Amino acid sequence: MRRTRRSDEAKTRRSGSTGFFILILMLVAGLNVDDIQAQIAVRGEVIYTMAGDPIEDGVVVITDGRIAAVGPSDAVAIPDGHRVMEAAVITPGLIDARSTVGLTGIYNIPHDQDHIERSSPMQPELRAIDAYNVREKLVEYTRSYGITTVHTGHAPGELISGQTMVVKLRGNTVEEALLQEAAAIAATFGPGAHRSGSSPGTRGKTMAMIRQELIRAQEYQRGRAEADEDADAEEEGRAEDDAAIDEHGEDVDASPRSRGGRNLRMEALGRVLDGELPLLITAHRAQDIASALRLAREFDIRIWLDGAAEAYLLTEEIKAAQVPVLLHAPMVRAVGERQNLSFETAARLRDAGIPVAIQSGYEGYVPKVRIVLFEAAIAAAHGLGISGALETITIEAARILGIDDRVGSIEVGKDGDLALYSGDPFEYTTHCVGVIIDGEVVSDEPR
């Protein structure tokens, strides 16, 4: 018995040494463990590439985390060493165009509710990256249905509630998950942002407050620009040194740049004024949608309409303004501002030539986030059809968010993000049987 134990221990040591030696060889060759794990091929009875017609009896090959080949199985060879998976239907990894997942938690208790800050109606400086929890259980749950990318961040409910970002639903840190650190600044027009006994309490006050804040941001930008010009002129006039010396012999920055402190709120709104970030405006009533379009014209800023339950009443105006719509979840509760919603809105907007993506959205119930796959299924049954509905949660969402160079379709060179289903993705009895992000299988248990 003693000899056997010693023999086993020796084998274990040799095995460990061999594994370590292989790892060293991989590193010397410029490879890493993630690269080796990101070699995978998926066979599908139907592949919706969202870059052309569906492929029947097809194969998708992922190498080093990116799509290396896609096409009919008799035309695409699977390289040696690739793990092979199978599914009835393959789609690009789904994209949720507007969510609070990662800031909103699955249990709806104080420690997992970072989606809204109620201390002030105006907070554009709040960064989603500082509130996102990559290990939140709701992230894993959402991902298990084939959703691989989300536009998430601060929820509607304050006049300006904070920033949003785009992440992959993977990684151990938010930096590993990030696609866009700042995607938009979230605002709310209408009763959803009104405060009882405080400001804003009416639509008129709402518009006055946001208009005034944008004017302040313009003045701040002008002041900073003038200070920079003065500093540049002062530096050019210095003959010997760029720094002033105080009485103790220490360098002091006496340039005009240091005389007016930074303002994070103004800097955030400045990015909207410069066109760097859109203002994501939650507005459901036609009246509030019209106010959003008017504000965009007045300040020459980009906006995205969020929710937009009555958007079908203003299709001509929205199209003329070239504004995309991140449409409310079709099954959202039809109450209050949303009482006039329609299951056919997505189809109406699409038919009018307006870019539209379907979102899971935000509601004040547990767990506050819906599954966008189920929501798109309702739109598919009310005018969009399978391909049209898939577009709203894949390539069209990617185009609106500005990430279509990486995700949204199954094309060579794009990220290896796939969703695998046992049948029609929009059929209630279908299961999601696999999820792949950047070539890594993050879920393979039927959901």
Phi, psi and omega per residue, in radians:
M1 nan -0.688 -3.117
R2 -1.170 -0.678 3.130
R3 -1.137 -0.713 -3.140
T4 -1.071 -0.772 3.134
R5 -1.085 -0.748 3.134
R6 -1.139 -0.685 3.106
S7 -1.080 -0.762 3.116
D8 -1.092 -0.722 3.139
E9 -1.106 -0.675 3.124
A10 -1.141 -0.724 3.103
K11 -1.084 -0.710 3.134
T12 -1.083 -0.748 3.126
R13 -1.109 -0.737 3.139
R14 -1.128 -0.719 3.130
S15 -1.092 -0.758 3.123
G16 -1.109 -0.702 3.128
S17 -1.134 -0.697 3.127
T18 -1.108 -0.783 3.123
G19 -1.074 -0.703 3.126
F20 -1.147 -0.712 3.134
F21 -1.088 -0.726 3.117
I22 -1.104 -0.733 3.122
L23 -1.059 -0.727 3.114
I24 -1.085 -0.747 3.115
L25 -1.070 -0.698 3.118
M26 -1.077 -0.762 -3.115
L27 -1.161 -0.702 3.119
V28 -1.098 -0.621 -3.130
A29 -1.375 -0.010 3.128
G30 1.486 0.263 3.120
L31 -1.788 2.950 2.996
N32 -2.474 2.963 -3.060
V33 -1.040 -0.695 -3.134
D34 -1.073 -0.673 3.114
D35 -1.068 -0.753 -3.113
I36 -1.139 -0.645 -3.110
Q37 -1.346 -0.252 -3.050
A38 -1.650 0.446 3.083
Q39 -1.838 1.895 -3.024
I40 -2.648 2.588 3.062
A41 -2.284 2.483 -3.119
V42 -2.212 2.174 3.055
R43 -1.651 2.404 -3.134
G44 -2.405 2.490 3.056
E45 -1.152 -0.627 3.055
V46 -2.425 2.323 3.071
I47 -2.080 2.040 3.025
Y48 -1.573 1.738 -3.097
T49 -1.371 -0.411 -3.028
M50 1.095 0.329 3.066
A51 -2.241 0.275 -3.099
G52 2.847 -2.890 3.139
D53 -1.169 2.642 3.066
P54 -1.016 2.573 3.125
I55 -1.816 2.186 3.071
E56 -1.616 2.458 -3.109
D57 0.883 1.117 -3.043
G58 -2.029 3.073 3.137
V59 -2.417 2.430 2.984
V60 -2.055 2.209 3.122
V61 -1.919 2.230 3.115
I62 -2.022 2.177 3.130
T63 -2.243 2.262 -3.122
D64 0.947 0.651 3.032
G65 1.452 -0.041 -3.141
R66 -2.160 2.743 -3.132
I67 -1.261 2.099 -3.101
A68 -1.730 -0.476 -3.132
A69 -2.823 2.613 3.049
V70 -2.672 2.386 -3.140
G71 2.889 -3.035 3.104
P72 -1.036 2.588 -3.069
S73 -1.100 -0.490 3.137
D74 -1.419 -0.039 -3.135
A75 -2.054 -0.170 -3.106
V76 -2.063 2.050 3.108
A77 -1.501 2.414 3.092
I78 -1.583 2.064 -3.105
P79 -1.103 2.653 3.070
D80 -1.070 2.502 3.083
G81 1.542 -0.075 3.112
H82 -1.482 2.353 3.014
R83 -1.204 2.410 -3.106
V84 -1.971 2.246 3.066
M85 -2.125 2.857 -3.136
E86 -2.375 2.626 3.095
A87 -2.727 2.725 3.075
A88 -1.226 -0.728 -3.107
V89 -2.342 2.361 3.074
I90 -2.087 2.327 3.048
T91 -2.249 2.862 2.951
P92 -1.039 2.729 2.999
G93 -0.949 2.335 -3.066
L94 -1.285 2.662 -3.117
I95 -2.111 2.173 3.054
D96 -1.623 1.994 -2.982
A97 -1.314 -0.277 3.118
R98 -2.822 2.037 -3.068
S99 -2.613 3.011 2.982
T100 -2.172 0.249 -3.116
V101 -1.024 2.427 -3.096
G102 1.642 -0.510 2.951
L103 -1.726 -0.583 2.993
T104 -1.648 2.387 -3.119
G105 -1.836 2.998 -3.033
I106 -1.387 -0.392 -3.053
Y107 -1.670 -0.236 3.104
N108 1.035 0.778 3.067
I109 -2.126 2.825 -2.973
P110 -0.865 -0.670 -3.029
H111 -1.252 -0.254 3.124
D112 -2.056 0.493 -3.140
Q113 -2.156 1.460 -3.130
D114 -1.981 0.352 -3.016
H115 -1.468 -0.298 -3.082
I116 -2.568 2.367 3.089
E117 -1.958 2.119 -3.000
R118 -1.685 0.101 -3.042
S119 -1.347 -0.299 -3.099
S120 -2.694 2.550 3.106
P121 -1.362 -0.184 -3.009
M122 -2.288 1.772 -3.047
Q123 -2.482 1.018 -3.117
P124 -1.164 -0.271 -3.090
E125 -1.372 -0.183 -3.109
L126 -1.265 2.150 -3.084
R127 -1.665 2.363 3.097
A128 -1.130 -0.589 -3.107
I129 -1.049 -0.479 -3.124
D130 -1.433 -0.202 -3.085
A131 -1.998 -0.209 -3.041
Y132 -1.322 2.305 3.123
N133 -1.918 1.819 -3.069
V134 -1.137 -0.381 -3.101
R135 -1.703 0.144 3.127
E136 -1.081 2.325 -3.099
K137 -1.040 -0.518 3.137
L138 -1.173 -0.489 3.061
V139 -1.099 -0.863 3.132
E140 -1.084 -0.740 -3.130
Y141 -1.105 -0.807 3.121
T142 -1.062 -0.788 -3.123
R143 -1.061 -0.569 -3.051
S144 -1.158 -0.209 3.098
Y145 -1.721 0.135 3.082
G146 1.798 0.069 3.136
I147 -1.507 2.086 -3.043
T148 -1.951 -0.390 -3.106
T149 -2.330 2.392 3.114
V150 -2.350 2.493 2.927
H151 -1.663 1.838 -3.003
T152 -2.239 2.891 3.138
G153 2.741 -2.710 -3.038
H154 -1.180 2.449 -3.013
A155 -1.404 2.831 2.954
P156 -1.109 2.777 3.076
G157 2.396 -0.311 2.987
E158 -2.165 2.786 -3.107
L159 -0.922 -0.894 2.928
I160 -2.298 1.937 -2.974
S161 -1.630 -0.330 3.137
G162 2.513 -2.927 -3.038
Q163 -1.704 2.840 3.037
T164 -2.101 2.928 3.127
M165 -2.589 2.991 3.081
V166 -2.099 2.251 -3.116
V167 -2.354 2.698 2.869
K168 -1.475 2.571 -3.132
L169 -1.503 1.133 3.140
R170 -2.757 3.086 3.041
G171 1.701 2.768 3.113
N172 -1.643 -0.276 3.107
T173 -2.370 2.822 3.140
V174 -1.130 -0.542 3.117
E175 -1.107 -0.644 3.119
E176 -1.214 -0.496 -3.090
A177 -1.482 -0.359 -2.938
L178 -1.153 2.361 2.848
L179 -1.899 -0.740 3.083
Q180 -2.399 2.087 -3.128
E181 -1.162 -0.643 3.062
A182 -2.343 2.104 -3.117
A183 -1.839 -0.645 -3.102
A184 -2.856 2.994 2.997
I185 -2.028 2.176 -2.984
A186 -1.531 2.232 3.091
A187 -2.233 2.808 3.127
T188 -2.312 2.170 3.068
F189 -1.907 2.453 3.109
G190 1.823 -3.022 -3.057
P191 -1.000 -0.412 -3.138
G192 -1.063 -0.398 -3.134
A193 -1.847 -0.009 -3.087
H194 -1.334 2.514 -3.134
R195 -2.013 2.314 3.125
S196 -1.233 2.115 3.117
G197 1.291 0.200 -3.122
S198 -2.533 -3.061 -3.129
S199 -1.867 2.490 -0.072
P200 -1.437 2.552 3.116
G201 -2.023 -0.162 3.141
T202 -2.457 2.941 3.091
R203 -1.137 -0.679 3.124
G204 -1.067 -0.757 3.124
K205 -1.160 -0.663 3.102
T206 -0.983 -0.895 -3.077
M207 -1.193 -0.650 3.116
A208 -1.111 -0.730 -3.117
M209 -1.153 -0.784 -3.098
I210 -1.267 -0.605 3.081
R211 -1.104 -0.783 3.134
Q212 -1.083 -0.690 -3.121
E213 -1.187 -0.638 3.088
L214 -1.195 -0.619 3.082
I215 -1.145 -0.727 3.081
R216 -1.052 -0.712 3.140
A217 -1.128 -0.666 3.079
Q218 -1.088 -0.767 3.140
E219 -1.142 -0.676 3.101
Y220 -1.083 -0.756 3.120
Q221 -1.082 -0.734 3.122
R222 -1.108 -0.747 3.141
G223 -1.088 -0.735 3.121
R224 -1.145 -0.689 3.141
A225 -1.129 -0.731 3.117
E226 -1.137 -0.700 3.119
A227 -1.116 -0.674 3.116
D228 -1.152 -0.698 3.111
E229 -1.108 -0.756 3.113
D230 -1.089 -0.724 -3.130
A231 -1.132 -0.699 3.130
D232 -1.114 -0.735 3.136
A233 -1.129 -0.692 -3.124
E234 -1.164 -0.701 -3.124
E235 -1.174 -0.642 3.122
E236 -1.164 -0.498 -3.104
G237 -1.453 -0.134 3.129
R238 -1.365 2.273 -3.096
A239 -1.545 -0.642 -2.994
E240 -2.002 -0.701 -2.978
D241 -2.369 2.678 3.069
D242 -1.685 -0.082 -3.086
A243 -2.222 2.497 3.038
A244 -1.437 2.601 -3.139
I245 -1.905 2.181 -3.141
D246 -1.460 -3.093 -3.031
E247 -1.168 -0.315 3.120
H248 -1.664 0.044 3.127
G249 1.439 0.271 -3.128
E250 -1.745 2.553 3.112
D251 -1.194 2.409 3.110
V252 -2.288 2.289 3.084
D253 -1.422 1.789 -3.103
A254 -1.787 0.226 -3.087
S255 -1.248 2.710 3.113
P256 -1.021 -0.388 -3.141
R257 -1.051 -0.525 -3.060
S258 -1.531 -0.080 -2.995
R259 -1.478 -0.436 3.096
G260 -2.062 1.976 -3.022
G261 -1.090 2.807 3.108
R262 -1.259 2.668 3.109
N263 -2.306 1.865 -3.050
L264 -1.085 -0.627 3.129
R265 -1.116 -0.811 -3.139
M266 -1.172 -0.641 3.114
E267 -1.120 -0.698 3.127
A268 -1.120 -0.807 3.119
L269 -1.197 -0.487 3.072
G270 -1.088 -0.572 3.109
R271 -1.186 -0.534 3.051
V272 -1.237 -0.806 -3.129
L273 -1.102 -0.563 3.141
D274 -1.411 -0.102 -3.120
G275 1.449 0.087 -3.140
E276 -1.238 -0.684 3.134
L277 -2.186 2.498 3.019
P278 -1.441 2.750 2.978
L279 -1.601 2.014 -3.127
L280 -1.526 1.815 -2.974
I281 -1.828 1.979 3.025
T282 -1.355 2.005 -3.133
A283 -2.612 2.182 -3.093
H284 -1.848 -0.783 3.138
R285 -1.250 2.553 3.103
A286 -0.983 -0.643 3.131
Q287 -1.030 -0.764 -3.119
D288 -1.328 -0.585 3.050
I289 -1.087 -0.738 3.115
A290 -1.095 -0.684 3.097
S291 -1.104 -0.671 3.114
A292 -1.114 -0.762 3.114
L293 -1.121 -0.654 3.135
R294 -1.171 -0.724 3.116
L295 -1.093 -0.715 3.127
A296 -1.058 -0.719 3.117
R297 -1.177 -0.751 -3.062
E298 -1.081 -0.737 -3.073
F299 -1.834 0.041 3.129
D300 0.943 0.920 -3.140
I301 -2.041 2.781 3.040
R302 -1.460 2.423 3.031
I303 -2.320 2.688 2.907
W304 -2.051 2.363 3.063
L305 -1.506 2.270 -3.109
D306 -1.997 2.268 -3.136
G307 1.551 -1.453 2.958
A308 0.952 0.910 -3.088
A309 -1.040 -0.603 -3.109
E310 -1.820 0.437 -3.120
A311 -1.064 -0.485 -3.128
Y312 -1.119 -0.267 3.093
L313 -1.449 -0.223 -3.057
L314 -2.306 0.644 -3.071
T315 -1.084 -0.699 -3.129
E316 -1.132 -0.743 -3.119
E317 -1.178 -0.722 -3.136
I318 -1.153 -0.747 3.130
K319 -1.122 -0.756 -3.132
A320 -1.082 -0.592 -3.140
A321 -1.415 -0.123 -3.118
Q322 0.969 0.845 -3.117
V323 -1.889 2.196 3.075
P324 -1.355 2.786 -3.135
V325 -2.113 2.143 2.968
L326 -1.654 1.592 -2.927
L327 -1.259 2.520 3.099
H328 -0.975 2.727 3.025
A329 -1.036 2.201 -3.074
P330 -0.954 -0.558 -3.108
M331 -1.617 0.202 3.082
V332 -1.026 2.625 -3.090
R333 -1.119 2.214 -3.081
A334 -1.477 1.264 -3.137
V335 -2.286 2.802 3.085
G336 0.983 -2.223 -3.115
E337 -1.095 -0.374 -3.074
R338 -1.701 0.211 -3.012
Q339 -1.151 -0.340 -3.132
N340 -1.795 0.332 3.141
L341 -1.142 2.823 3.141
S342 -2.427 2.460 3.047
F343 -1.123 -0.332 -3.061
E344 -1.651 0.045 -3.069
T345 -1.058 -0.740 -3.135
A346 -1.024 -0.774 3.136
A347 -1.148 -0.693 3.137
R348 -1.110 -0.753 3.137
L349 -1.162 -0.750 3.118
R350 -1.057 -0.788 -3.122
D351 -1.155 -0.450 3.114
A352 -1.447 -0.064 3.125
G353 1.467 0.388 -3.138
I354 -1.718 2.250 3.067
P355 -1.061 2.219 -3.080
V356 -2.436 2.395 3.032
A357 -2.255 2.552 3.133
I358 -1.688 2.410 -3.085
Q359 -2.037 2.858 3.010
S360 -1.457 -0.547 3.011
G361 1.349 -2.808 -3.085
Y362 -2.544 2.288 3.017
E363 -2.436 2.710 -3.110
G364 -1.428 1.004 3.081
Y365 -2.450 3.003 3.139
V366 -1.464 2.270 -0.040
P367 -1.739 0.458 3.070
K368 1.325 -0.166 -3.129
V369 -2.189 2.297 3.082
R370 -1.635 3.021 3.079
I371 -1.735 2.022 -2.983
V372 -1.129 -0.441 3.082
L373 -1.029 -0.791 -3.124
F374 -1.205 -0.609 -3.122
E375 -1.190 -0.737 3.110
A376 -1.138 -0.515 3.116
A377 -1.080 -0.651 3.116
I378 -1.162 -0.739 3.106
A379 -1.141 -0.593 3.113
A380 -1.084 -0.641 -3.120
A381 -1.412 -0.125 -3.104
H382 -2.183 0.884 2.959
G383 1.986 -0.437 -3.071
L384 -1.466 -0.574 -3.037
G385 1.311 3.022 -3.065
I386 -1.109 -0.914 -3.090
S387 -1.106 -0.743 -3.139
G388 -1.113 -0.728 3.130
A389 -1.170 -0.709 3.096
L390 -1.075 -0.644 3.114
E391 -1.019 -0.692 -3.070
T392 -1.196 -0.309 3.140
I393 -2.104 0.307 3.038
T394 -2.384 -1.732 -2.962
I395 -1.187 -0.645 -3.131
E396 -1.205 -0.698 3.060
A397 -1.087 -0.715 3.139
A398 -1.111 -0.704 3.133
R399 -1.117 -0.795 -3.132
I400 -1.068 -0.727 -3.093
L401 -1.390 -0.157 3.118
G402 1.332 0.527 -3.120
I403 -2.161 0.306 -3.069
D404 -1.254 -0.125 3.029
D405 -1.348 -0.227 -3.097
R406 -2.073 -0.647 -3.029
V407 -2.391 3.040 3.044
G408 1.850 -0.343 3.113
S409 -2.625 2.815 3.118
I410 -1.706 1.671 -3.119
E411 -2.420 2.600 -3.136
V412 -1.012 2.283 3.125
G413 1.730 -0.346 3.134
K414 -1.418 2.902 -3.139
D415 -1.026 2.512 -3.136
G416 -1.393 1.181 3.134
D417 -1.923 2.031 -3.109
L418 -2.338 2.642 2.980
A419 -2.094 2.291 -3.068
L420 -1.990 2.287 -3.074
Y421 -2.239 2.698 -3.136
S422 -1.408 -0.137 -3.136
G423 -3.034 -2.717 3.094
D424 -0.931 2.080 -3.084
P425 -1.000 -0.465 -3.073
F426 -1.669 0.071 3.084
E427 -1.495 2.345 -3.034
Y428 -1.029 -0.600 -3.068
T429 -1.474 -0.064 3.137
T430 -1.312 2.537 3.079
H431 -1.961 2.534 2.939
C432 -1.428 2.043 -3.017
V433 -1.839 -0.031 3.103
G434 -3.028 2.547 3.095
V435 -2.370 2.260 -3.116
I436 -2.165 2.254 3.093
I437 -2.216 2.165 -3.120
D438 0.910 0.664 3.109
G439 1.388 0.016 3.127
E440 -1.802 2.278 3.083
V441 -1.351 1.862 -3.089
V442 -1.686 -0.209 3.091
S443 -2.752 2.293 3.076
D444 -2.451 0.306 3.046
E445 -1.732 2.272 -3.120
P446 -0.958 2.321 3.133
R447 -2.111 nan nan
